[in-house]
Amino acid sequence: MLRDNDIKGKVVLIAGGAKNLGGLLSRNFAKLGAKVAIHYNSDATKADAAQTLADISNAGGEAFLFQADLTQVDNIRRFFAETKAKYGGIDVAINTVGKVLKKPYSDTSESEYDSMFDINSKVAYFFIQEAGKELNDNGKICTIVTSLLAAFTGYYSTYAGAKAPVEDFTRAAAKEFGSRGISVTSVAPGPMDTPFFYGQESEDAVAYHKSASALGGLTDIKDIAPLVEFLVTKGWWITGQTIFANGGYTTR
């Protein structure tokens, strides 16, 4: 079990584990001796997934790739099932999947709303559900949300709005799965210095986000990965919580 804080030999399943924060987590857990199941969504991410797998293999680690659209719930179930079939069990499940949309409330279409909630909310719900069913006892679940949950701002209604339910999912799951020693957490980074962020922002907006944190600058994925790693090992006693890690960008 993970209460001894040793991830070596354990199985870590990561949704969105091919690039950016997910890719860093995949490589880090493999370096610590975990077996890693790496999900990626589409052919657009295939090269990143292959590179992450190659990095792990070249370093002597063990991992495999799983491609699927997780908004189809059966694909979430397949991801867990294939990981269990390959490695015999799952100890940690981490969901980094997300989609951001910066758009005025009045201009947002129904199809955009549906897509945002499918990716940011529906996937999170059924990922946590499947993890609760399939994880080994004393397993760990962590979901990446956003520090915009504590912001008072416009233009991100569907992004922050679709991530907001994950806090309630996290609390409910923590209560329901706790009897099996499973902890459930969410991590809310500030705007991260990755392509995921820049595609939505103008130069002026980027400058604002950099200046908005008390410590200055955007969130570095290298500052978020250790927190996630802590929560699923030494920090297992923390459960039902959303941890804001953003250099003083927002707070409650």
C-alpha atoms as an extended CHARMM CRD file, in Angstrom:
* protein
*
       252  EXT
         1         1  MET       CA              0.0000000000        0.0000000000        0.0000000000  PROA      1               0.0000000000
         2         2  LEU       CA              1.0480000000        3.6290000000       -0.4840000000  PROA      2               0.0000000000
         3         3  ARG       CA              1.0460000000        4.6600000000        3.1640000000  PROA      3               0.0000000000
         4         4  ASP       CA              4.7110000000        3.7210000000        3.2130000000  PROA      4               0.0000000000
         5         5  ASN       CA              5.2130000000        6.4970000000        0.6200000000  PROA      5               0.0000000000
         6         6  ASP       CA              7.0600000000        4.1400000000       -1.7440000000  PROA      6               0.0000000000
         7         7  ILE       CA              5.8300000000        4.4190000000       -5.3100000000  PROA      7               0.0000000000
         8         8  LYS       CA              8.3390000000        1.8870000000       -6.6390000000  PROA      8               0.0000000000
         9         9  GLY       CA              6.5870000000       -1.0270000000       -8.2880000000  PROA      9               0.0000000000
        10        10  LYS       CA              3.1840000000        0.6340000000       -8.0560000000  PROA      10              0.0000000000
        11        11  VAL       CA              0.9290000000        1.3340000000      -11.0190000000  PROA      11              0.0000000000
        12        12  VAL       CA              0.0760000000        4.9390000000      -11.9110000000  PROA      12              0.0000000000
        13        13  LEU       CA             -2.6040000000        5.6890000000      -14.5080000000  PROA      13              0.0000000000
        14        14  ILE       CA             -2.5650000000        9.2010000000      -15.9830000000  PROA      14              0.0000000000
        15        15  ALA       CA             -5.2670000000       10.6740000000      -18.2080000000  PROA      15              0.0000000000
        16        16  GLY       CA             -3.6500000000       13.2660000000      -20.4550000000  PROA      16              0.0000000000
        17        17  GLY       CA             -0.2520000000       11.8590000000      -19.5930000000  PROA      17              0.0000000000
        18        18  ALA       CA              1.5240000000       12.5330000000      -22.8770000000  PROA      18              0.0000000000
        19        19  LYS       CA              2.6300000000       16.1690000000      -22.6510000000  PROA      19              0.0000000000
        20        20  ASN       CA              2.8400000000       19.3020000000      -20.5130000000  PROA      20              0.0000000000
        21        21  LEU       CA              2.0700000000       18.5550000000      -16.8400000000  PROA      21              0.0000000000
        22        22  GLY       CA              0.7970000000       15.0650000000      -17.6180000000  PROA      22              0.0000000000
        23        23  GLY       CA              3.9470000000       14.2080000000      -19.5330000000  PROA      23              0.0000000000
        24        24  LEU       CA              6.1570000000       15.4600000000      -16.7120000000  PROA      24              0.0000000000
        25        25  LEU       CA              4.2020000000       13.3840000000      -14.1950000000  PROA      25              0.0000000000
        26        26  SER       CA              4.4910000000       10.3030000000      -16.4030000000  PROA      26              0.0000000000
        27        27  ARG       CA              8.2650000000       10.6550000000      -16.6190000000  PROA      27              0.0000000000
        28        28  ASN       CA              8.6680000000       11.4990000000      -12.9320000000  PROA      28              0.0000000000
        29        29  PHE       CA              6.6570000000        8.5350000000      -11.6850000000  PROA      29              0.0000000000
        30        30  ALA       CA              8.5340000000        6.2100000000      -14.0300000000  PROA      30              0.0000000000
        31        31  LYS       CA             11.8550000000        7.5180000000      -12.6540000000  PROA      31              0.0000000000
        32        32  LEU       CA             10.5980000000        6.6510000000       -9.1650000000  PROA      32              0.0000000000
        33        33  GLY       CA             10.0270000000        3.0780000000      -10.2960000000  PROA      33              0.0000000000
        34        34  ALA       CA              6.2950000000        3.1060000000      -10.9990000000  PROA      34              0.0000000000
        35        35  LYS       CA              4.6650000000        1.4200000000      -13.9750000000  PROA      35              0.0000000000
        36        36  VAL       CA              2.7910000000        4.1100000000      -15.8860000000  PROA      36              0.0000000000
        37        37  ALA       CA             -0.3240000000        3.9370000000      -18.0640000000  PROA      37              0.0000000000
        38        38  ILE       CA             -0.3080000000        6.9960000000      -20.3140000000  PROA      38              0.0000000000
        39        39  HSD       CA             -3.4990000000        8.1910000000      -21.9830000000  PROA      39              0.0000000000
        40        40  TYR       CA             -3.5760000000       10.6280000000      -24.8770000000  PROA      40              0.0000000000
        41        41  ASN       CA             -6.5880000000       11.8630000000      -26.7950000000  PROA      41              0.0000000000
        42        42  SER       CA             -5.8990000000       11.9580000000      -30.5170000000  PROA      42              0.0000000000
        43        43  ASP       CA             -3.4110000000       11.7120000000      -33.3500000000  PROA      43              0.0000000000
        44        44  ALA       CA             -2.5310000000       15.3690000000      -32.7250000000  PROA      44              0.0000000000
        45        45  THR       CA             -0.8430000000       14.2720000000      -29.4980000000  PROA      45              0.0000000000
        46        46  LYS       CA              0.5540000000       10.9830000000      -30.7820000000  PROA      46              0.0000000000
        47        47  ALA       CA              4.0890000000       12.2950000000      -31.3380000000  PROA      47              0.0000000000
        48        48  ASP       CA              4.2220000000       13.7560000000      -27.8110000000  PROA      48              0.0000000000
        49        49  ALA       CA              2.9570000000       10.4790000000      -26.3860000000  PROA      49              0.0000000000
        50        50  ALA       CA              5.5480000000        8.4930000000      -28.3190000000  PROA      50              0.0000000000
        51        51  GLN       CA              8.3230000000       10.8140000000      -27.1100000000  PROA      51              0.0000000000
        52        52  THR       CA              7.2080000000       10.5080000000      -23.4860000000  PROA      52              0.0000000000
        53        53  LEU       CA              7.1230000000        6.7190000000      -23.8090000000  PROA      53              0.0000000000
        54        54  ALA       CA             10.5700000000        6.7380000000      -25.4260000000  PROA      54              0.0000000000
        55        55  ASP       CA             11.9800000000        8.9260000000      -22.6320000000  PROA      55              0.0000000000
        56        56  ILE       CA             10.6580000000        6.4830000000      -20.0550000000  PROA      56              0.0000000000
        57        57  SER       CA             11.8750000000        3.3890000000      -21.8980000000  PROA      57              0.0000000000
        58        58  ASN       CA             15.3200000000        4.8870000000      -22.5350000000  PROA      58              0.0000000000
        59        59  ALA       CA             15.6390000000        5.6040000000      -18.8190000000  PROA      59              0.0000000000
        60        60  GLY       CA             14.8140000000        1.9950000000      -17.9800000000  PROA      60              0.0000000000
        61        61  GLY       CA             11.2050000000        2.6220000000      -16.9720000000  PROA      61              0.0000000000
        62        62  GLU       CA              8.0120000000        0.7880000000      -17.8450000000  PROA      62              0.0000000000
        63        63  ALA       CA              4.9340000000        2.3410000000      -19.4520000000  PROA      63              0.0000000000
        64        64  PHE       CA              2.3600000000        1.8880000000      -22.1890000000  PROA      64              0.0000000000
        65        65  LEU       CA              0.1740000000        4.1890000000      -24.2840000000  PROA      65              0.0000000000
        66        66  PHE       CA             -3.6060000000        4.2860000000      -24.5610000000  PROA      66              0.0000000000
        67        67  GLN       CA             -5.3290000000        6.5080000000      -27.1070000000  PROA      67              0.0000000000
        68        68  ALA       CA             -9.0190000000        7.3920000000      -26.7550000000  PROA      68              0.0000000000
        69        69  ASP       CA            -11.5930000000       10.1610000000      -26.4290000000  PROA      69              0.0000000000
        70        70  LEU       CA            -12.5000000000        9.9840000000      -22.7370000000  PROA      70              0.0000000000
        71        71  THR       CA            -15.7380000000       11.9130000000      -23.2170000000  PROA      71              0.0000000000
        72        72  GLN       CA            -16.9860000000        8.4720000000      -24.2760000000  PROA      72              0.0000000000
        73        73  VAL       CA            -17.3510000000        6.8270000000      -20.8670000000  PROA      73              0.0000000000
        74        74  ASP       CA            -16.7250000000        3.3470000000      -22.2320000000  PROA      74              0.0000000000
        75        75  ASN       CA            -13.2120000000        4.5250000000      -23.1430000000  PROA      75              0.0000000000
        76        76  ILE       CA            -12.5380000000        5.4830000000      -19.5200000000  PROA      76              0.0000000000
        77        77  ARG       CA            -13.5780000000        1.9840000000      -18.5070000000  PROA      77              0.0000000000
        78        78  ARG       CA            -11.3670000000        0.4730000000      -21.2050000000  PROA      78              0.0000000000
        79        79  PHE       CA             -8.3880000000        2.5100000000      -20.0090000000  PROA      79              0.0000000000
        80        80  PHE       CA             -8.7100000000        1.1640000000      -16.4870000000  PROA      80              0.0000000000
        81        81  ALA       CA             -9.4530000000       -2.3610000000      -17.7000000000  PROA      81              0.0000000000
        82        82  GLU       CA             -6.4620000000       -2.4970000000      -20.0580000000  PROA      82              0.0000000000
        83        83  THR       CA             -4.1670000000       -1.1280000000      -17.3580000000  PROA      83              0.0000000000
        84        84  LYS       CA             -5.3430000000       -3.7660000000      -14.8830000000  PROA      84              0.0000000000
        85        85  ALA       CA             -4.9860000000       -6.4890000000      -17.4930000000  PROA      85              0.0000000000
        86        86  LYS       CA             -1.4040000000       -5.4110000000      -18.2340000000  PROA      86              0.0000000000
        87        87  TYR       CA             -0.1630000000       -4.6610000000      -14.7240000000  PROA      87              0.0000000000
        88        88  GLY       CA             -2.5290000000       -6.5740000000      -12.4390000000  PROA      88              0.0000000000
        89        89  GLY       CA             -3.8750000000       -3.5860000000      -10.5290000000  PROA      89              0.0000000000
        90        90  ILE       CA             -3.8600000000        0.2100000000      -10.2300000000  PROA      90              0.0000000000
        91        91  ASP       CA             -2.6250000000        2.2250000000       -7.2520000000  PROA      91              0.0000000000
        92        92  VAL       CA             -2.8460000000        5.8520000000       -8.4100000000  PROA      92              0.0000000000
        93        93  ALA       CA             -5.1910000000        7.5530000000      -10.8910000000  PROA      93              0.0000000000
        94        94  ILE       CA             -4.4600000000       11.1140000000      -12.0150000000  PROA      94              0.0000000000
        95        95  ASN       CA             -6.6160000000       13.1290000000      -14.4160000000  PROA      95              0.0000000000
        96        96  THR       CA             -4.9350000000       16.0880000000      -16.1190000000  PROA      96              0.0000000000
        97        97  VAL       CA             -7.4490000000       16.2970000000      -18.9830000000  PROA      97              0.0000000000
        98        98  GLY       CA             -8.8570000000       19.7440000000      -19.6890000000  PROA      98              0.0000000000
        99        99  LYS       CA             -9.9060000000       22.2320000000      -22.3210000000  PROA      99              0.0000000000
       100       100  VAL       CA             -9.9090000000       26.0100000000      -21.9570000000  PROA      100             0.0000000000
       101       101  LEU       CA            -12.1570000000       28.4910000000      -23.7360000000  PROA      101             0.0000000000
       102       102  LYS       CA            -11.8680000000       32.2420000000      -23.2680000000  PROA      102             0.0000000000
       103       103  LYS       CA            -14.9810000000       33.8240000000      -24.7130000000  PROA      103             0.0000000000
       104       104  PRO       CA            -17.6480000000       36.3580000000      -23.7050000000  PROA      104             0.0000000000
       105       105  TYR       CA            -20.6340000000       34.7910000000      -21.9990000000  PROA      105             0.0000000000
       106       106  SER       CA            -23.0300000000       36.2480000000      -24.5890000000  PROA      106             0.0000000000
       107       107  ASP       CA            -21.0760000000       34.7560000000      -27.5070000000  PROA      107             0.0000000000
       108       108  THR       CA            -20.7500000000       31.1860000000      -26.2320000000  PROA      108             0.0000000000
       109       109  SER       CA            -22.6240000000       28.6120000000      -28.2970000000  PROA      109             0.0000000000
       110       110  GLU       CA            -24.4840000000       25.5580000000      -27.0590000000  PROA      110             0.0000000000
       111       111  SER       CA            -21.9940000000       23.2640000000      -28.7920000000  PROA      111             0.0000000000
       112       112  GLU       CA            -19.0810000000       25.0360000000      -27.0710000000  PROA      112             0.0000000000
       113       113  TYR       CA            -20.8190000000       24.7000000000      -23.7200000000  PROA      113             0.0000000000
       114       114  ASP       CA            -21.4370000000       20.9970000000      -24.3100000000  PROA      114             0.0000000000
       115       115  SER       CA            -17.8350000000       20.3680000000      -25.3430000000  PROA      115             0.0000000000
       116       116  MET       CA            -16.4210000000       22.2290000000      -22.3460000000  PROA      116             0.0000000000
       117       117  PHE       CA            -18.5750000000       20.3660000000      -19.8500000000  PROA      117             0.0000000000
       118       118  ASP       CA            -17.9720000000       17.0080000000      -21.5260000000  PROA      118             0.0000000000
       119       119  ILE       CA            -14.1980000000       17.4100000000      -21.3110000000  PROA      119             0.0000000000
       120       120  ASN       CA            -13.7970000000       19.2440000000      -17.9990000000  PROA      120             0.0000000000
       121       121  SER       CA            -16.6930000000       17.8950000000      -15.9590000000  PROA      121             0.0000000000
       122       122  LYS       CA            -18.0700000000       14.6630000000      -17.4370000000  PROA      122             0.0000000000
       123       123  VAL       CA            -14.6420000000       13.0990000000      -17.9400000000  PROA      123             0.0000000000
       124       124  ALA       CA            -13.6470000000       14.0660000000      -14.3870000000  PROA      124             0.0000000000
       125       125  TYR       CA            -16.8220000000       12.5670000000      -12.9060000000  PROA      125             0.0000000000
       126       126  PHE       CA            -16.5960000000        9.2080000000      -14.6130000000  PROA      126             0.0000000000
       127       127  PHE       CA            -12.8120000000        9.0310000000      -14.2260000000  PROA      127             0.0000000000
       128       128  ILE       CA            -13.2000000000        9.3650000000      -10.4630000000  PROA      128             0.0000000000
       129       129  GLN       CA            -16.0890000000        6.8990000000      -10.5250000000  PROA      129             0.0000000000
       130       130  GLU       CA            -14.0490000000        4.2630000000      -12.3560000000  PROA      130             0.0000000000
       131       131  ALA       CA            -11.0300000000        4.8800000000      -10.1490000000  PROA      131             0.0000000000
       132       132  GLY       CA            -13.2050000000        4.2920000000       -7.1030000000  PROA      132             0.0000000000
       133       133  LYS       CA            -14.2720000000        0.9530000000       -8.5330000000  PROA      133             0.0000000000
       134       134  GLU       CA            -10.9270000000       -0.2380000000       -9.8490000000  PROA      134             0.0000000000
       135       135  LEU       CA             -8.1410000000        1.1130000000       -7.6240000000  PROA      135             0.0000000000
       136       136  ASN       CA             -6.4350000000       -1.1410000000       -5.1430000000  PROA      136             0.0000000000
       137       137  ASP       CA             -7.2360000000       -0.4370000000       -1.4970000000  PROA      137             0.0000000000
       138       138  ASN       CA             -5.2680000000        2.5660000000       -0.1790000000  PROA      138             0.0000000000
       139       139  GLY       CA             -5.0740000000        3.9760000000       -3.6960000000  PROA      139             0.0000000000
       140       140  LYS       CA             -4.9920000000        7.6590000000       -4.5840000000  PROA      140             0.0000000000
       141       141  ILE       CA             -6.9900000000        9.8540000000       -6.9670000000  PROA      141             0.0000000000
       142       142  CYS       CA             -6.0170000000       13.3780000000       -8.0550000000  PROA      142             0.0000000000
       143       143  THR       CA             -7.6440000000       15.7200000000      -10.5800000000  PROA      143             0.0000000000
       144       144  ILE       CA             -6.1730000000       18.8960000000      -12.0640000000  PROA      144             0.0000000000
       145       145  VAL       CA             -8.6310000000       21.8180000000      -11.9490000000  PROA      145             0.0000000000
       146       146  THR       CA             -7.8920000000       25.5820000000      -12.1270000000  PROA      146             0.0000000000
       147       147  SER       CA             -7.1810000000       28.5190000000       -9.8410000000  PROA      147             0.0000000000
       148       148  LEU       CA             -9.9030000000       30.3910000000      -11.7230000000  PROA      148             0.0000000000
       149       149  LEU       CA            -12.2890000000       28.6470000000       -9.3000000000  PROA      149             0.0000000000
       150       150  ALA       CA            -11.2480000000       31.3550000000       -6.8440000000  PROA      150             0.0000000000
       151       151  ALA       CA            -11.2470000000       34.2220000000       -9.3540000000  PROA      151             0.0000000000
       152       152  PHE       CA            -13.8190000000       36.9740000000       -9.9830000000  PROA      152             0.0000000000
       153       153  THR       CA            -13.4200000000       37.4700000000      -13.6870000000  PROA      153             0.0000000000
       154       154  GLY       CA            -15.1910000000       37.2830000000      -17.0010000000  PROA      154             0.0000000000
       155       155  TYR       CA            -14.5920000000       35.3360000000      -20.2270000000  PROA      155             0.0000000000
       156       156  TYR       CA            -13.9310000000       31.9510000000      -18.6220000000  PROA      156             0.0000000000
       157       157  SER       CA            -17.5120000000       31.0320000000      -17.7280000000  PROA      157             0.0000000000
       158       158  THR       CA            -17.4460000000       27.6100000000      -19.3720000000  PROA      158             0.0000000000
       159       159  TYR       CA            -13.8860000000       26.7410000000      -18.3250000000  PROA      159             0.0000000000
       160       160  ALA       CA            -14.1180000000       27.6440000000      -14.6490000000  PROA      160             0.0000000000
       161       161  GLY       CA            -17.7750000000       26.6510000000      -14.6200000000  PROA      161             0.0000000000
       162       162  ALA       CA            -17.0390000000       23.1790000000      -15.9580000000  PROA      162             0.0000000000
       163       163  LYS       CA            -14.1320000000       22.6530000000      -13.5610000000  PROA      163             0.0000000000
       164       164  ALA       CA            -16.0980000000       23.8690000000      -10.5170000000  PROA      164             0.0000000000
       165       165  PRO       CA            -18.1460000000       20.6470000000      -10.0430000000  PROA      165             0.0000000000
       166       166  VAL       CA            -14.9330000000       18.6730000000       -9.6300000000  PROA      166             0.0000000000
       167       167  GLU       CA            -14.5710000000       20.1110000000       -6.1280000000  PROA      167             0.0000000000
       168       168  ASP       CA            -17.8820000000       18.5110000000       -5.1920000000  PROA      168             0.0000000000
       169       169  PHE       CA            -16.9830000000       15.2970000000       -6.9850000000  PROA      169             0.0000000000
       170       170  THR       CA            -13.7570000000       15.2350000000       -4.9650000000  PROA      170             0.0000000000
       171       171  ARG       CA            -15.4990000000       15.7170000000       -1.6170000000  PROA      171             0.0000000000
       172       172  ALA       CA            -18.1900000000       13.1340000000       -2.3150000000  PROA      172             0.0000000000
       173       173  ALA       CA            -15.7250000000       10.5510000000       -3.5840000000  PROA      173             0.0000000000
       174       174  ALA       CA            -13.4220000000       11.1280000000       -0.6080000000  PROA      174             0.0000000000
       175       175  LYS       CA            -16.3100000000       10.3230000000        1.7460000000  PROA      175             0.0000000000
       176       176  GLU       CA            -17.4860000000        7.3050000000       -0.2050000000  PROA      176             0.0000000000
       177       177  PHE       CA            -14.0780000000        5.7470000000       -0.9420000000  PROA      177             0.0000000000
       178       178  GLY       CA            -12.4100000000        6.5970000000        2.3710000000  PROA      178             0.0000000000
       179       179  SER       CA            -13.3700000000        3.3200000000        4.0290000000  PROA      179             0.0000000000
       180       180  ARG       CA            -10.9990000000        1.6170000000        1.5850000000  PROA      180             0.0000000000
       181       181  GLY       CA             -8.1570000000        3.9880000000        2.4240000000  PROA      181             0.0000000000
       182       182  ILE       CA             -8.4920000000        5.8410000000       -0.8730000000  PROA      182             0.0000000000
       183       183  SER       CA             -7.7450000000        9.5750000000       -0.7650000000  PROA      183             0.0000000000
       184       184  VAL       CA             -9.1980000000       11.9520000000       -3.3610000000  PROA      184             0.0000000000
       185       185  THR       CA             -7.8240000000       15.4180000000       -4.0750000000  PROA      185             0.0000000000
       186       186  SER       CA             -7.8370000000       18.2090000000       -6.6370000000  PROA      186             0.0000000000
       187       187  VAL       CA             -4.9940000000       20.5500000000       -7.5060000000  PROA      187             0.0000000000
       188       188  ALA       CA             -5.7610000000       24.0450000000       -8.8300000000  PROA      188             0.0000000000
       189       189  PRO       CA             -2.7230000000       25.5550000000      -10.5900000000  PROA      189             0.0000000000
       190       190  GLY       CA             -2.5260000000       29.1120000000      -11.8080000000  PROA      190             0.0000000000
       191       191  PRO       CA             -2.0890000000       29.7830000000      -15.5390000000  PROA      191             0.0000000000
       192       192  MET       CA              0.6260000000       27.3400000000      -16.5390000000  PROA      192             0.0000000000
       193       193  ASP       CA              3.4700000000       28.2150000000      -18.8660000000  PROA      193             0.0000000000
       194       194  THR       CA              2.4850000000       25.6540000000      -21.5220000000  PROA      194             0.0000000000
       195       195  PRO       CA              0.8920000000       25.7620000000      -24.9980000000  PROA      195             0.0000000000
       196       196  PHE       CA             -2.4220000000       24.9200000000      -23.2930000000  PROA      196             0.0000000000
       197       197  PHE       CA             -2.4390000000       28.4720000000      -21.8920000000  PROA      197             0.0000000000
       198       198  TYR       CA             -1.0790000000       30.5890000000      -24.7290000000  PROA      198             0.0000000000
       199       199  GLY       CA             -3.5930000000       29.5100000000      -27.3570000000  PROA      199             0.0000000000
       200       200  GLN       CA             -6.3560000000       31.4950000000      -25.6500000000  PROA      200             0.0000000000
       201       201  GLU       CA             -4.5360000000       34.6460000000      -24.6030000000  PROA      201             0.0000000000
       202       202  SER       CA             -3.4450000000       37.9280000000      -26.1970000000  PROA      202             0.0000000000
       203       203  GLU       CA             -0.0500000000       39.4460000000      -25.3680000000  PROA      203             0.0000000000
       204       204  ASP       CA             -1.7000000000       41.9310000000      -23.0100000000  PROA      204             0.0000000000
       205       205  ALA       CA             -3.5600000000       39.1520000000      -21.2250000000  PROA      205             0.0000000000
       206       206  VAL       CA             -0.3920000000       37.0960000000      -20.8670000000  PROA      206             0.0000000000
       207       207  ALA       CA              1.3440000000       40.1060000000      -19.3360000000  PROA      207             0.0000000000
       208       208  TYR       CA             -1.5390000000       40.5740000000      -16.9020000000  PROA      208             0.0000000000
       209       209  HSD       CA             -1.5420000000       36.9290000000      -15.8070000000  PROA      209             0.0000000000
       210       210  LYS       CA              2.2210000000       37.0800000000      -15.2570000000  PROA      210             0.0000000000
       211       211  SER       CA              1.8490000000       40.1610000000      -13.0640000000  PROA      211             0.0000000000
       212       212  ALA       CA             -1.1770000000       38.8780000000      -11.1180000000  PROA      212             0.0000000000
       213       213  SER       CA              0.6580000000       36.3410000000       -8.9490000000  PROA      213             0.0000000000
       214       214  ALA       CA              2.2870000000       37.5500000000       -5.7600000000  PROA      214             0.0000000000
       215       215  LEU       CA              5.5020000000       35.6900000000       -6.6020000000  PROA      215             0.0000000000
       216       216  GLY       CA              5.4770000000       36.8430000000      -10.2050000000  PROA      216             0.0000000000
       217       217  GLY       CA              5.2100000000       34.9380000000      -13.4600000000  PROA      217             0.0000000000
       218       218  LEU       CA              3.1340000000       32.0350000000      -14.6960000000  PROA      218             0.0000000000
       219       219  THR       CA              2.8750000000       28.6970000000      -12.9230000000  PROA      219             0.0000000000
       220       220  ASP       CA              5.6760000000       26.3000000000      -13.8400000000  PROA      220             0.0000000000
       221       221  ILE       CA              4.6550000000       22.6490000000      -14.2580000000  PROA      221             0.0000000000
       222       222  LYS       CA              7.8320000000       21.7550000000      -12.3520000000  PROA      222             0.0000000000
       223       223  ASP       CA              6.2550000000       23.4110000000       -9.3070000000  PROA      223             0.0000000000
       224       224  ILE       CA              2.9610000000       21.5110000000       -9.6830000000  PROA      224             0.0000000000
       225       225  ALA       CA              4.2820000000       18.0010000000      -10.3290000000  PROA      225             0.0000000000
       226       226  PRO       CA              5.9030000000       17.6620000000       -6.8600000000  PROA      226             0.0000000000
       227       227  LEU       CA              2.6180000000       18.6560000000       -5.2140000000  PROA      227             0.0000000000
       228       228  VAL       CA              0.6760000000       15.9930000000       -7.1120000000  PROA      228             0.0000000000
       229       229  GLU       CA              3.3950000000       13.4580000000       -6.2990000000  PROA      229             0.0000000000
       230       230  PHE       CA              3.1930000000       14.4230000000       -2.6140000000  PROA      230             0.0000000000
       231       231  LEU       CA             -0.5990000000       14.0850000000       -2.4750000000  PROA      231             0.0000000000
       232       232  VAL       CA             -0.5020000000       10.5400000000       -3.8290000000  PROA      232             0.0000000000
       233       233  THR       CA              2.3250000000        9.4230000000       -1.5240000000  PROA      233             0.0000000000
       234       234  LYS       CA              3.3540000000       11.1630000000        1.7090000000  PROA      234             0.0000000000
       235       235  GLY       CA              0.3280000000       13.4630000000        1.6120000000  PROA      235             0.0000000000
       236       236  TRP       CA             -2.2160000000       10.6540000000        1.4470000000  PROA      236             0.0000000000
       237       237  TRP       CA             -3.8830000000       11.8850000000        4.6730000000  PROA      237             0.0000000000
       238       238  ILE       CA             -5.1020000000       14.9740000000        2.7820000000  PROA      238             0.0000000000
       239       239  THR       CA             -8.4310000000       14.0630000000        1.1890000000  PROA      239             0.0000000000
       240       240  GLY       CA            -11.5390000000       15.8070000000       -0.0920000000  PROA      240             0.0000000000
       241       241  GLN       CA             -9.5360000000       18.9870000000       -0.6180000000  PROA      241             0.0000000000
       242       242  THR       CA             -8.7490000000       21.3180000000       -3.5080000000  PROA      242             0.0000000000
       243       243  ILE       CA             -5.2110000000       22.6710000000       -3.1550000000  PROA      243             0.0000000000
       244       244  PHE       CA             -4.5660000000       26.0540000000       -4.7950000000  PROA      244             0.0000000000
       245       245  ALA       CA             -0.9660000000       26.2220000000       -6.0300000000  PROA      245             0.0000000000
       246       246  ASN       CA             -0.4660000000       29.3900000000       -8.0180000000  PROA      246             0.0000000000
       247       247  GLY       CA              2.1890000000       31.6810000000       -6.5500000000  PROA      247             0.0000000000
       248       248  GLY       CA             -0.4800000000       33.9150000000       -5.0300000000  PROA      248             0.0000000000
       249       249  TYR       CA             -2.5560000000       34.3090000000       -8.2050000000  PROA      249             0.0000000000
       250       250  THR       CA             -5.8980000000       33.6770000000       -6.4640000000  PROA      250             0.0000000000
       251       251  THR       CA             -7.0100000000       32.5410000000       -3.0310000000  PROA      251             0.0000000000
       252       252  ARG       CA            -10.1230000000       32.0390000000       -0.9360000000  PROA      252             0.0000000000
